[in-house]
Amino acid sequence: MFPAAQSLIVALIVGACAGYTLWALLPSAGRRRLAGSALRLPLPVLVLAALRRAAQAATGCACDGCEHASPRPAVGSAQRVTFHPRLRR
């Protein structure tokens, strides 16, 4: 393989890793703003779908599965709380 091709491949890999690291360490507000501005670019459909999900505001919890949560009990209803004592050795 030619040295110029190797340098190009290494530069692409390092750039992709730097972009992923920046995305992962960026606060969620920054990711939303960056994803919203990237939606205006002509990108493939799969990339646009991922960017649309990232551009939406969070649901308020980290699980992103609140639509599957069990219904909340009625206000004033009693709930059983079970304490499990720690075994002492």
Secondary structure by P-SEA (a helix, b strand, c coil): ccaaaaaaaaaaaaaaaaaaaaaaaccaaaaaaaaaaaccccccaaaaaaaaaaacccccccccccccccccccccbbbbbbbbbbbcc
